[in-house]
Amino acid sequence: MKIYNGYKRLPRNYTLVTDDYEYKMAQGYLKTNKQNEIAVFDIFFRKIPNGGGYAIMAGLDKIIEYIKDIKFTESNFDYFRRNGYGEEFIDYLRNFKFTGDVYAIPDGTPVFPNEPLITIKAPLIESQIIETSLLAIINGAMEHATAARRIVEATPNGKSIMEFGGRRADGPEAAIDSSIYALMAGCNGTSNVLAADMLNKKALGTMAHSWIESFDTELEAFISFAKIYPDNCILLVDTYDTLRSGVPNAIKTFNYMKEHNMPLNNIGIRIDSGNLVNLSKEARKMLQQAGFPQAKICLSNGLTAENIENLVAEGAEFDMLGVGDNISKPDGRMGCVYKEVAIGNFESNLRPKIKLSNDAIKITNPGYKKLYRAYDKNTNLAICDVIERANKPITKEDLIIIDPSNPINKTEITNFELVELQKPIFKQGKLVYKDNDLDIDDVKYYCNSQMSTIYDDVKRTTNPANYYVSSPLEYFEYKSQIIDEERAKVKQIRMDV
């Protein structure tokens, strides 16, 4: 996404933001002459957080900046010397730059478990060194974006959502990320001034209880605020007593504004505690009876997708929502992982690699692959995602697909259109992604349009339907053969022992 006003998404050199074993392995590759081998790694997650039916891809913007800027400095070399790394390895790092290929699903796309979000094909050392930073970026970004989108999906059309969770985030950079990815995922604005400035937006906000407490009376606090901010007069009404004090004093303030010919087109109240359903209903009646039907009601206080749906079901009155904690620090984690799926001396000689496990969900999908989304030609809704080997393009008009977690589950799909999900981001180290400079509003529009292709039962907040990430019969047989071969090797080793 485009970043404005001279800000960069990565404020410091992240080259050493990695685990020590990455550099231990990198030096080992150099010592064993494996540095020129080409490796393919996939980034994917195994389970959707919060029991949801989808996640939202995010973080590609930061990953692009990280890979573009990756370099080693003399202070980095001092670290390696102090900690026992050899000069041969340091000399290798001295001219280091990323020279490989990166393919990724664009930010804002709904995504699902066990499909490659990002694929890295690069010399082994290069692909190994970038692992930890890529995971740190994408895990945090997707948690914020997915949580925000759940909030958006739970909120009725026409109601606006302000993100204001910076104070709950795990540090300033997480606060910035949560604001940016919340807007990307569909929120209408953020209270975070730096994030707003970066995106050339105006930050949003009302007032805190401390403003009111700093005056002798609540009414004095409200009128003083109205005099300073008549064009954006949203008053916090639950400092003392929402219905006996806050709303009546807000009405007195709006009458004061009317008497003094102040604008009344952007007035309202915010309720931040108590029974939001009952309080908002009574507040709406009081505002309408006082002659201020245009006054907006903003609700806040630890809102989640679940309790927003409850507010709607119980008839709460609101025009805006303020959501903080559950975007900046949501429950659940993405758990994205970075797994090697192929390796070879050159691209035409890539050998599939697989991680086996007694737990079927942890068996990786081997080989250099492509990922497609199948859309129903009649409805334009997404039917499923399909994984196939990169050198085996899918051209059939009908397709038997298999759920890899339950091979008995076979389905034939017809009358579909396949769209490749991953886009080329870097080719031979050069940034080629054409949408890298999209405005945040363009990415938000894209996210909204992509979510409209997902069935409603997949988007449900509770007990969502499964969206299948499947494979053609040919890929399932290919994977099964590799599993059998690897298990046969293990069996032979046990026999030899």
HELIX and SHEET records of a PDB file:
HELIX    1   1 ASP A   20  LYS A   31  1                                  12    
HELIX    2   2 PRO A   49  GLY A   51  5                                   3    
HELIX    3   3 LEU A   60  ASP A   69  1                                  10    
HELIX    4   4 GLU A   74  ARG A   82  1                                   9    
HELIX    5   5 GLU A   87  ARG A   94  1                                   8    
HELIX    6   6 LEU A  124  ILE A  129  1                                   6    
HELIX    7   7 GLU A  131  ALA A  154  1                                  24    
HELIX    8   8 GLY A  166  ARG A  168  5                                   3    
HELIX    9   9 PRO A  172  MET A  184  1                                  13    
HELIX   10  10 VAL A  193  MET A  198  1                                   6    
HELIX   11  11 HIS A  209  GLU A  213  1                                   5    
HELIX   12  12 GLU A  218  ILE A  228  1                                  11    
HELIX   13  13 THR A  242  GLY A  246  3                                   5    
HELIX   14  14 VAL A  247  GLU A  259  1                                  13    
HELIX   15  15 LEU A  276  GLN A  289  1                                  14    
HELIX   16  16 ALA A  305  ALA A  313  1                                   9    
HELIX   17  17 ASP A  325  SER A  328  1                                   4    
HELIX   18  18 GLU A  347  ASN A  349  5                                   3    
HELIX   19  19 ALA A  360  LYS A  362  5                                   3    
HELIX   20  20 ILE A  440  MET A  451  1                                  12    
HELIX   21  21 ASP A  456  LYS A  459  1                                   4    
HELIX   22  22 LEU A  473  ASP A  496  1                                  24    
SHEET    1   A 7 ARG A 351  PRO A 352  0                                        
SHEET    2   A 7 VAL A 337  GLY A 344 -1                                        
SHEET    3   A 7 ILE A  38  PHE A  44 -1                                        
SHEET    4   A 7 ILE A 118  PRO A 123 -1                                        
SHEET    5   A 7 ASP A 101  ALA A 104 -1                                        
SHEET    6   A 7 LYS A 423  LYS A 427 -1                                        
SHEET    7   A 7 LYS A 430  LEU A 431 -1                                        
SHEET    1   B 2 ALA A  55  ILE A  56  0                                        
SHEET    2   B 2 PRO A 110  VAL A 111 -1                                        
SHEET    1   C 6 GLY A 189  THR A 190  0                                        
SHEET    2   C 6 SER A 160  GLU A 163  1                                        
SHEET    3   C 6 MET A 320  VAL A 323  1                                        
SHEET    4   C 6 LYS A 296  LEU A 299  1                                        
SHEET    5   C 6 ILE A 267  ILE A 271  1                                        
SHEET    6   C 6 CYS A 233  LEU A 236  1                                        
SHEET    1   D 6 LYS A 410  THR A 414  0                                        
SHEET    2   D 6 ASP A 398  ILE A 402 -1                                        
SHEET    3   D 6 VAL A 469  PRO A 472 -1                                        
SHEET    4   D 6 ALA A 382  ARG A 389  1                                        
SHEET    5   D 6 LYS A 369  ASP A 376 -1                                        
SHEET    6   D 6 PHE A 416  GLU A 420 -1                                        
END                                                                             
